[in-house]
Amino acid sequence: METKSQMVKIPDAAGDTVTFAQYPNGHVMCPDFDHLDYDELRALHLRDDDIILCSYPRSGCHWLWEQIRMIHAGSTDLPVEEKQSGMFEKWSPAQYEKLPSPRTFNTHVAFHELPAEVTQKKTKLVMIYRHPKDSAVSLYHMFKNGIWWDYHGQLCNFLPLFLEGKVDGGGVADYLNDWARVIADNPDQPIHVLSYESLMKNPVEELTRLSRFLGKNHEVTFLQSVADACTIDRMRKRKGKVWEEHGIDKKLMYREGKTGGWKSSFTEQMNKQFNEYWLNNFKASDTFPIDY
């Protein structure tokens, strides 16, 4: 596929740069995702039993993707596989044709960039969201510790980049505002929404709702086993080796797996800066109740 992006270096507030693949539409992504063809993605043929998991970056996508795999299979004893195998930003449509059904895709692109057949076939969408301050901290650590972004800055200087939407996923308020409009404007589209925090606090309750949405009727004992198999420590131990084989720290994708970590990372000034941004930009509190 012809590369449709170019590599750019975007400076943070102190001048330290982050390397991105930037597309003609202005989107920036991990440099490893430098060959996404938006037209091909829109034209992707979907199967009737496909599932698409949507999220802003660092909002629990790895975690929930694994749980969906287990719910689909009815087992926690599955071959080790990373979510990148079904990530829209990573591969071409030809690669997805090789995947066995049911396919569980995942992505950080916006709803209007998804395959056109999503609305035609009423494809089931699962959307997970997280406290945006935790997403900001997690994204910072991924940029700083990942091999792709070549970033060496500090969190306080990274935060303005995040708030300006000059990161993977764009602006987090814009992302959530857009999804709120999508949900309101498409009442016939099957969309299951859950929060990272609720999945952490009430895993069996949330997995029961998710299981039913996916057309499964698993017993509570099995869903508890899914929750137990997908703790951060077990995910890191089981799936981290996929990253270690490529010389990447397994904590890059499976770092802490907790809620409220931003409180020990944000200074008072950073928190004030974020809150001002949130008050001015976030318009979807009815759909996504977040106590910022």
C-alpha positions, 0 to 999 in steps of 0.5 A: 500500500502506498504510504499516505503519511509523512513523519513529523516532529512536534515540539512540546512546551519545552521544545522536546519533540515527539515523532508522529506519522501525520496524515493529510487530514491532520491526524497524527499517529504512532510512527508504526501506523504510517500506512493507513489508507482511510479510503480502503478502511471505509470500503472494508467489507464487514461480516455479519458477526464482526465486532468493533471495539472503539476507544480513545488511546490508553483507555482500556482497549488492550484489556477489554479486547482480551475480555471480548475474546474470552467471552466469544470463545467461552474460555480463558485458555486462549492462544496468546495474541495481541489486539494489534492483529485486528487493529484498523490502524495497523494492517490492510483490509487484505490482512483482515480477510485472513482472520477467522470469524468472529473477528473483533476489530479495535481502533482509535479512529473516529466513527465517521472513519469506520467502514461504511458498512458499519451503519448498513449492517448495524455492526455491533460496536463496543465503546470504552472510555476512561477518566481523561487525566489517567489517559493523559498520564498513560499516553505520556508514559507510552510516548516516553518509554516506547521506541517509536515516538523518540520523546524525552520530555516531562509530563508538565510539558507534554500536557499542552500537546495532549490538550491541543489534540496533537497526539494519537486520537486527537483531542480527548474532549472532541473524541467523546463529544463526537461519540455522544453525537453518534450515539444520539444520532444513530439510535438503531446502531447497536453500541455498548458503552462502558467506562474503564472505572466501572469495569475495574470496580464491578467487573462481573456486572459489566462483563455480564452486560457485555456478554448479553450485548454480544449475544452470549449467556455466560454464567457468573462463574465464567465471567468471574474467571474472565475478570481474574484472567485479565488482571494487569499482572496476569495480562502483563505476564501472559501477553507481555512476552509478545512485546519482549520478543521485539525488545520492548518492555512489557510494561509499555502496554500493561503499565499500572492498570488502575484508576486515579493514578493521575492524582500522584502525577499532576501538579496543582497547576497541571490540574488547573490547566486541564480543568480549564480545558475540560470546562471549555471543551467537553459537552458530553457529560450526560453520555459520559459522566466523568468527575474531573 
